[in-house]
Amino acid sequence: MKKISGRDIKFALAGFLCYFALNVVLDFKENKTAFVEGYSSGKDYFMDHKK
């Protein structure tokens, strides 16, 4: 069995980063909507439970 080299790990990480970047760019409108909803929900929860 062949060992996994540093080059293999670098290319795998570059692939994950490229996939993430393309996913964010190509689906920006839905990602933005989900982020704003989550942020508002978390902010409301924090303000309701603040001491």
mmCIF file of the N, C-alpha and C atoms, coordinates in Angstrom:
data_MODEL
# 
_entry.id   MODEL 
# 
loop_
_atom_site.group_PDB 
_atom_site.id 
_atom_site.type_symbol 
_atom_site.label_atom_id 
_atom_site.label_alt_id 
_atom_site.label_comp_id 
_atom_site.label_asym_id 
_atom_site.label_entity_id 
_atom_site.label_seq_id 
_atom_site.pdbx_PDB_ins_code 
_atom_site.Cartn_x 
_atom_site.Cartn_y 
_atom_site.Cartn_z 
_atom_site.occupancy 
_atom_site.B_iso_or_equiv 
_atom_site.pdbx_formal_charge 
_atom_site.auth_seq_id 
_atom_site.auth_comp_id 
_atom_site.auth_asym_id 
_atom_site.auth_atom_id 
_atom_site.pdbx_PDB_model_num 
ATOM 1   N N  . MET A 1 1  ? 0.842   -1.180 0.000  1.00 0.00 ? 1  MET A N  1 
ATOM 2   C CA . MET A 1 1  ? 0.000   0.000  0.000  1.00 0.00 ? 1  MET A CA 1 
ATOM 3   C C  . MET A 1 1  ? 0.887   1.243  0.000  1.00 0.00 ? 1  MET A C  1 
ATOM 4   N N  . LYS A 1 2  ? 0.507   2.241  -0.802 1.00 0.00 ? 2  LYS A N  1 
ATOM 5   C CA . LYS A 1 2  ? 1.298   3.448  -0.949 1.00 0.00 ? 2  LYS A CA 1 
ATOM 6   C C  . LYS A 1 2  ? 1.022   4.410  0.211  1.00 0.00 ? 2  LYS A C  1 
ATOM 7   N N  . LYS A 1 3  ? 2.077   5.067  0.679  1.00 0.00 ? 3  LYS A N  1 
ATOM 8   C CA . LYS A 1 3  ? 1.921   6.045  1.758  1.00 0.00 ? 3  LYS A CA 1 
ATOM 9   C C  . LYS A 1 3  ? 1.303   7.329  1.225  1.00 0.00 ? 3  LYS A C  1 
ATOM 10  N N  . ILE A 1 4  ? 0.586   8.018  2.089  1.00 0.00 ? 4  ILE A N  1 
ATOM 11  C CA . ILE A 1 4  ? 0.008   9.309  1.738  1.00 0.00 ? 4  ILE A CA 1 
ATOM 12  C C  . ILE A 1 4  ? 1.082   10.372 1.954  1.00 0.00 ? 4  ILE A C  1 
ATOM 13  N N  . SER A 1 5  ? 1.372   11.108 0.905  1.00 0.00 ? 5  SER A N  1 
ATOM 14  C CA . SER A 1 5  ? 2.432   12.115 0.990  1.00 0.00 ? 5  SER A CA 1 
ATOM 15  C C  . SER A 1 5  ? 1.844   13.487 1.313  1.00 0.00 ? 5  SER A C  1 
ATOM 16  N N  . GLY A 1 6  ? 2.716   14.408 1.612  1.00 0.00 ? 6  GLY A N  1 
ATOM 17  C CA . GLY A 1 6  ? 2.298   15.784 1.877  1.00 0.00 ? 6  GLY A CA 1 
ATOM 18  C C  . GLY A 1 6  ? 1.635   16.408 0.667  1.00 0.00 ? 6  GLY A C  1 
ATOM 19  N N  . ARG A 1 7  ? 2.112   16.027 -0.509 1.00 0.00 ? 7  ARG A N  1 
ATOM 20  C CA . ARG A 1 7  ? 1.526   16.529 -1.753 1.00 0.00 ? 7  ARG A CA 1 
ATOM 21  C C  . ARG A 1 7  ? 0.069   16.096 -1.871 1.00 0.00 ? 7  ARG A C  1 
ATOM 22  N N  . ASP A 1 8  ? -0.227  14.852 -1.506 1.00 0.00 ? 8  ASP A N  1 
ATOM 23  C CA . ASP A 1 8  ? -1.601  14.350 -1.554 1.00 0.00 ? 8  ASP A CA 1 
ATOM 24  C C  . ASP A 1 8  ? -2.509  15.143 -0.614 1.00 0.00 ? 8  ASP A C  1 
ATOM 25  N N  . ILE A 1 9  ? -2.012  15.432 0.559  1.00 0.00 ? 9  ILE A N  1 
ATOM 26  C CA . ILE A 1 9  ? -2.799  16.189 1.539  1.00 0.00 ? 9  ILE A CA 1 
ATOM 27  C C  . ILE A 1 9  ? -3.036  17.615 1.051  1.00 0.00 ? 9  ILE A C  1 
ATOM 28  N N  . LYS A 1 10 ? -2.007  18.237 0.476  1.00 0.00 ? 10 LYS A N  1 
ATOM 29  C CA . LYS A 1 10 ? -2.152  19.599 -0.055 1.00 0.00 ? 10 LYS A CA 1 
ATOM 30  C C  . LYS A 1 10 ? -3.210  19.651 -1.150 1.00 0.00 ? 10 LYS A C  1 
ATOM 31  N N  . PHE A 1 11 ? -3.191  18.679 -2.060 1.00 0.00 ? 11 PHE A N  1 
ATOM 32  C CA . PHE A 1 11 ? -4.178  18.671 -3.135 1.00 0.00 ? 11 PHE A CA 1 
ATOM 33  C C  . PHE A 1 11 ? -5.577  18.392 -2.605 1.00 0.00 ? 11 PHE A C  1 
ATOM 34  N N  . ALA A 1 12 ? -5.710  17.558 -1.598 1.00 0.00 ? 12 ALA A N  1 
ATOM 35  C CA . ALA A 1 12 ? -7.022  17.293 -1.001 1.00 0.00 ? 12 ALA A CA 1 
ATOM 36  C C  . ALA A 1 12 ? -7.563  18.557 -0.340 1.00 0.00 ? 12 ALA A C  1 
ATOM 37  N N  . LEU A 1 13 ? -6.731  19.252 0.413  1.00 0.00 ? 13 LEU A N  1 
ATOM 38  C CA . LEU A 1 13 ? -7.162  20.500 1.050  1.00 0.00 ? 13 LEU A CA 1 
ATOM 39  C C  . LEU A 1 13 ? -7.502  21.569 0.008  1.00 0.00 ? 13 LEU A C  1 
ATOM 40  N N  . ALA A 1 14 ? -6.709  21.643 -1.054 1.00 0.00 ? 14 ALA A N  1 
ATOM 41  C CA . ALA A 1 14 ? -6.996  22.601 -2.120 1.00 0.00 ? 14 ALA A CA 1 
ATOM 42  C C  . ALA A 1 14 ? -8.328  22.269 -2.792 1.00 0.00 ? 14 ALA A C  1 
ATOM 43  N N  . GLY A 1 15 ? -8.623  21.006 -2.938 1.00 0.00 ? 15 GLY A N  1 
ATOM 44  C CA . GLY A 1 15 ? -9.896  20.579 -3.526 1.00 0.00 ? 15 GLY A CA 1 
ATOM 45  C C  . GLY A 1 15 ? -11.072 20.961 -2.645 1.00 0.00 ? 15 GLY A C  1 
ATOM 46  N N  . PHE A 1 16 ? -10.945 20.740 -1.339 1.00 0.00 ? 16 PHE A N  1 
ATOM 47  C CA . PHE A 1 16 ? -12.016 21.119 -0.413 1.00 0.00 ? 16 PHE A CA 1 
ATOM 48  C C  . PHE A 1 16 ? -12.229 22.628 -0.421 1.00 0.00 ? 16 PHE A C  1 
ATOM 49  N N  . LEU A 1 17 ? -11.142 23.383 -0.430 1.00 0.00 ? 17 LEU A N  1 
ATOM 50  C CA . LEU A 1 17 ? -11.229 24.837 -0.448 1.00 0.00 ? 17 LEU A CA 1 
ATOM 51  C C  . LEU A 1 17 ? -11.881 25.333 -1.745 1.00 0.00 ? 17 LEU A C  1 
ATOM 52  N N  . CYS A 1 18 ? -11.501 24.744 -2.864 1.00 0.00 ? 18 CYS A N  1 
ATOM 53  C CA . CYS A 1 18 ? -12.079 25.111 -4.156 1.00 0.00 ? 18 CYS A CA 1 
ATOM 54  C C  . CYS A 1 18 ? -13.572 24.789 -4.181 1.00 0.00 ? 18 CYS A C  1 
ATOM 55  N N  . TYR A 1 19 ? -13.957 23.626 -3.682 1.00 0.00 ? 19 TYR A N  1 
ATOM 56  C CA . TYR A 1 19 ? -15.372 23.252 -3.631 1.00 0.00 ? 19 TYR A CA 1 
ATOM 57  C C  . TYR A 1 19 ? -16.156 24.231 -2.763 1.00 0.00 ? 19 TYR A C  1 
ATOM 58  N N  . PHE A 1 20 ? -15.619 24.574 -1.607 1.00 0.00 ? 20 PHE A N  1 
ATOM 59  C CA . PHE A 1 20 ? -16.292 25.508 -0.700 1.00 0.00 ? 20 PHE A CA 1 
ATOM 60  C C  . PHE A 1 20 ? -16.457 26.875 -1.363 1.00 0.00 ? 20 PHE A C  1 
ATOM 61  N N  . ALA A 1 21 ? -15.398 27.368 -1.986 1.00 0.00 ? 21 ALA A N  1 
ATOM 62  C CA . ALA A 1 21 ? -15.446 28.688 -2.634 1.00 0.00 ? 21 ALA A CA 1 
ATOM 63  C C  . ALA A 1 21 ? -16.464 28.695 -3.768 1.00 0.00 ? 21 ALA A C  1 
ATOM 64  N N  . LEU A 1 22 ? -16.468 27.670 -4.599 1.00 0.00 ? 22 LEU A N  1 
ATOM 65  C CA . LEU A 1 22 ? -17.439 27.612 -5.694 1.00 0.00 ? 22 LEU A CA 1 
ATOM 66  C C  . LEU A 1 22 ? -18.862 27.506 -5.166 1.00 0.00 ? 22 LEU A C  1 
ATOM 67  N N  . ASN A 1 23 ? -19.057 26.736 -4.109 1.00 0.00 ? 23 ASN A N  1 
ATOM 68  C CA . ASN A 1 23 ? -20.378 26.580 -3.520 1.00 0.00 ? 23 ASN A CA 1 
ATOM 69  C C  . ASN A 1 23 ? -20.889 27.919 -2.989 1.00 0.00 ? 23 ASN A C  1 
ATOM 70  N N  . VAL A 1 24 ? -20.045 28.670 -2.327 1.00 0.00 ? 24 VAL A N  1 
ATOM 71  C CA . VAL A 1 24 ? -20.447 29.973 -1.792 1.00 0.00 ? 24 VAL A CA 1 
ATOM 72  C C  . VAL A 1 24 ? -20.749 30.952 -2.926 1.00 0.00 ? 24 VAL A C  1 
ATOM 73  N N  . VAL A 1 25 ? -19.896 31.001 -3.927 1.00 0.00 ? 25 VAL A N  1 
ATOM 74  C CA . VAL A 1 25 ? -20.072 31.962 -5.019 1.00 0.00 ? 25 VAL A CA 1 
ATOM 75  C C  . VAL A 1 25 ? -21.295 31.630 -5.876 1.00 0.00 ? 25 VAL A C  1 
ATOM 76  N N  . LEU A 1 26 ? -21.460 30.382 -6.236 1.00 0.00 ? 26 LEU A N  1 
ATOM 77  C CA . LEU A 1 26 ? -22.545 30.007 -7.141 1.00 0.00 ? 26 LEU A CA 1 
ATOM 78  C C  . LEU A 1 26 ? -23.912 29.999 -6.472 1.00 0.00 ? 26 LEU A C  1 
ATOM 79  N N  . ASP A 1 27 ? -23.948 29.874 -5.146 1.00 0.00 ? 27 ASP A N  1 
ATOM 80  C CA . ASP A 1 27 ? -25.214 29.817 -4.418 1.00 0.00 ? 27 ASP A CA 1 
ATOM 81  C C  . ASP A 1 27 ? -25.253 30.917 -3.357 1.00 0.00 ? 27 ASP A C  1 
ATOM 82  N N  . PHE A 1 28 ? -24.749 32.103 -3.724 1.00 0.00 ? 28 PHE A N  1 
ATOM 83  C CA . PHE A 1 28 ? -24.575 33.182 -2.752 1.00 0.00 ? 28 PHE A CA 1 
ATOM 84  C C  . PHE A 1 28 ? -25.891 33.654 -2.159 1.00 0.00 ? 28 PHE A C  1 
ATOM 85  N N  . LYS A 1 29 ? -26.921 33.783 -2.966 1.00 0.00 ? 29 LYS A N  1 
ATOM 86  C CA . LYS A 1 29 ? -28.198 34.314 -2.489 1.00 0.00 ? 29 LYS A CA 1 
ATOM 87  C C  . LYS A 1 29 ? -28.773 33.425 -1.374 1.00 0.00 ? 29 LYS A C  1 
ATOM 88  N N  . GLU A 1 30 ? -28.778 32.116 -1.589 1.00 0.00 ? 30 GLU A N  1 
ATOM 89  C CA . GLU A 1 30 ? -29.310 31.195 -0.572 1.00 0.00 ? 30 GLU A CA 1 
ATOM 90  C C  . GLU A 1 30 ? -28.423 31.173 0.670  1.00 0.00 ? 30 GLU A C  1 
ATOM 91  N N  . ASN A 1 31 ? -27.111 31.219 0.480  1.00 0.00 ? 31 ASN A N  1 
ATOM 92  C CA . ASN A 1 31 ? -26.197 31.237 1.625  1.00 0.00 ? 31 ASN A CA 1 
ATOM 93  C C  . ASN A 1 31 ? -26.372 32.498 2.454  1.00 0.00 ? 31 ASN A C  1 
ATOM 94  N N  . LYS A 1 32 ? -26.557 33.628 1.792  1.00 0.00 ? 32 LYS A N  1 
ATOM 95  C CA . LYS A 1 32 ? -26.749 34.895 2.490  1.00 0.00 ? 32 LYS A CA 1 
ATOM 96  C C  . LYS A 1 32 ? -28.048 34.865 3.294  1.00 0.00 ? 32 LYS A C  1 
ATOM 97  N N  . THR A 1 33 ? -29.119 34.355 2.687  1.00 0.00 ? 33 THR A N  1 
ATOM 98  C CA . THR A 1 33 ? -30.409 34.263 3.373  1.00 0.00 ? 33 THR A CA 1 
ATOM 99  C C  . THR A 1 33 ? -30.305 33.368 4.610  1.00 0.00 ? 33 THR A C  1 
ATOM 100 N N  . ALA A 1 34 ? -29.659 32.232 4.468  1.00 0.00 ? 34 ALA A N  1 
ATOM 101 C CA . ALA A 1 34 ? -29.506 31.304 5.590  1.00 0.00 ? 34 ALA A CA 1 
ATOM 102 C C  . ALA A 1 34 ? -28.656 31.928 6.697  1.00 0.00 ? 34 ALA A C  1 
ATOM 103 N N  . PHE A 1 35 ? -27.603 32.650 6.325  1.00 0.00 ? 35 PHE A N  1 
ATOM 104 C CA . PHE A 1 35 ? -26.749 33.295 7.324  1.00 0.00 ? 35 PHE A CA 1 
ATOM 105 C C  . PHE A 1 35 ? -27.517 34.347 8.105  1.00 0.00 ? 35 PHE A C  1 
ATOM 106 N N  . VAL A 1 36 ? -28.283 35.177 7.396  1.00 0.00 ? 36 VAL A N  1 
ATOM 107 C CA . VAL A 1 36 ? -29.040 36.241 8.057  1.00 0.00 ? 36 VAL A CA 1 
ATOM 108 C C  . VAL A 1 36 ? -30.106 35.642 8.988  1.00 0.00 ? 36 VAL A C  1 
ATOM 109 N N  . GLU A 1 37 ? -30.788 34.597 8.546  1.00 0.00 ? 37 GLU A N  1 
ATOM 110 C CA . GLU A 1 37 ? -31.792 33.927 9.391  1.00 0.00 ? 37 GLU A CA 1 
ATOM 111 C C  . GLU A 1 37 ? -31.140 33.352 10.642 1.00 0.00 ? 37 GLU A C  1 
ATOM 112 N N  . GLY A 1 38 ? -30.029 32.668 10.483 1.00 0.00 ? 38 GLY A N  1 
ATOM 113 C CA . GLY A 1 38 ? -29.337 32.077 11.624 1.00 0.00 ? 38 GLY A CA 1 
ATOM 114 C C  . GLY A 1 38 ? -28.810 33.114 12.583 1.00 0.00 ? 38 GLY A C  1 
ATOM 115 N N  . TYR A 1 39 ? -28.266 34.188 12.048 1.00 0.00 ? 39 TYR A N  1 
ATOM 116 C CA . TYR A 1 39 ? -27.746 35.260 12.888 1.00 0.00 ? 39 TYR A CA 1 
ATOM 117 C C  . TYR A 1 39 ? -28.861 35.914 13.690 1.00 0.00 ? 39 TYR A C  1 
ATOM 118 N N  . SER A 1 40 ? -29.971 36.200 13.029 1.00 0.00 ? 40 SER A N  1 
ATOM 119 C CA . SER A 1 40 ? -31.106 36.830 13.715 1.00 0.00 ? 40 SER A CA 1 
ATOM 120 C C  . SER A 1 40 ? -31.676 35.912 14.787 1.00 0.00 ? 40 SER A C  1 
ATOM 121 N N  . SER A 1 41 ? -31.786 34.640 14.465 1.00 0.00 ? 41 SER A N  1 
ATOM 122 C CA . SER A 1 41 ? -32.310 33.673 15.430 1.00 0.00 ? 41 SER A CA 1 
ATOM 123 C C  . SER A 1 41 ? -31.392 33.564 16.641 1.00 0.00 ? 41 SER A C  1 
ATOM 124 N N  . GLY A 1 42 ? -30.106 33.500 16.410 1.00 0.00 ? 42 GLY A N  1 
ATOM 125 C CA . GLY A 1 42 ? -29.150 33.411 17.511 1.00 0.00 ? 42 GLY A CA 1 
ATOM 126 C C  . GLY A 1 42 ? -29.129 34.674 18.345 1.00 0.00 ? 42 GLY A C  1 
ATOM 127 N N  . LYS A 1 43 ? -29.228 35.813 17.701 1.00 0.00 ? 43 LYS A N  1 
ATOM 128 C CA . LYS A 1 43 ? -29.242 37.086 18.413 1.00 0.00 ? 43 LYS A CA 1 
ATOM 129 C C  . LYS A 1 43 ? -30.490 37.196 19.284 1.00 0.00 ? 43 LYS A C  1 
ATOM 130 N N  . ASP A 1 44 ? -31.654 36.810 18.735 1.00 0.00 ? 44 ASP A N  1 
ATOM 131 C CA . ASP A 1 44 ? -32.899 36.835 19.511 1.00 0.00 ? 44 ASP A CA 1 
ATOM 132 C C  . ASP A 1 44 ? -32.815 35.902 20.707 1.00 0.00 ? 44 ASP A C  1 
ATOM 133 N N  . TYR A 1 45 ? -32.258 34.703 20.498 1.00 0.00 ? 45 TYR A N  1 
ATOM 134 C CA . TYR A 1 45 ? -32.128 33.735 21.588 1.00 0.00 ? 45 TYR A CA 1 
ATOM 135 C C  . TYR A 1 45 ? -31.219 34.291 22.681 1.00 0.00 ? 45 TYR A C  1 
ATOM 136 N N  . PHE A 1 46 ? -30.102 34.885 22.282 1.00 0.00 ? 46 PHE A N  1 
ATOM 137 C CA . PHE A 1 46 ? -29.148 35.419 23.259 1.00 0.00 ? 46 PHE A CA 1 
ATOM 138 C C  . PHE A 1 46 ? -29.781 36.565 24.047 1.00 0.00 ? 46 PHE A C  1 
ATOM 139 N N  . MET A 1 47 ? -30.514 37.441 23.369 1.00 0.00 ? 47 MET A N  1 
ATOM 140 C CA . MET A 1 47 ? -31.133 38.592 24.049 1.00 0.00 ? 47 MET A CA 1 
ATOM 141 C C  . MET A 1 47 ? -32.238 38.145 25.007 1.00 0.00 ? 47 MET A C  1 
ATOM 142 N N  . ASP A 1 48 ? -32.952 37.065 24.659 1.00 0.00 ? 48 ASP A N  1 
ATOM 143 C CA . ASP A 1 48 ? -34.022 36.570 25.532 1.00 0.00 ? 48 ASP A CA 1 
ATOM 144 C C  . ASP A 1 48 ? -33.471 35.890 26.774 1.00 0.00 ? 48 ASP A C  1 
ATOM 145 N N  . HIS A 1 49 ? -32.290 35.274 26.686 1.00 0.00 ? 49 HIS A N  1 
ATOM 146 C CA . HIS A 1 49 ? -31.727 34.497 27.783 1.00 0.00 ? 49 HIS A CA 1 
ATOM 147 C C  . HIS A 1 49 ? -30.569 35.204 28.484 1.00 0.00 ? 49 HIS A C  1 
ATOM 148 N N  . LYS A 1 50 ? -30.394 36.460 28.199 1.00 0.00 ? 50 LYS A N  1 
ATOM 149 C CA . LYS A 1 50 ? -29.309 37.221 28.814 1.00 0.00 ? 50 LYS A CA 1 
ATOM 150 C C  . LYS A 1 50 ? -29.681 37.559 30.257 1.00 0.00 ? 50 LYS A C  1 
ATOM 151 N N  . LYS A 1 51 ? -28.734 37.461 31.133 1.00 0.00 ? 51 LYS A N  1 
ATOM 152 C CA . LYS A 1 51 ? -29.002 37.726 32.563 1.00 0.00 ? 51 LYS A CA 1 
ATOM 153 C C  . LYS A 1 51 ? -29.036 39.194 32.844 1.00 0.00 ? 51 LYS A C  1 
# 
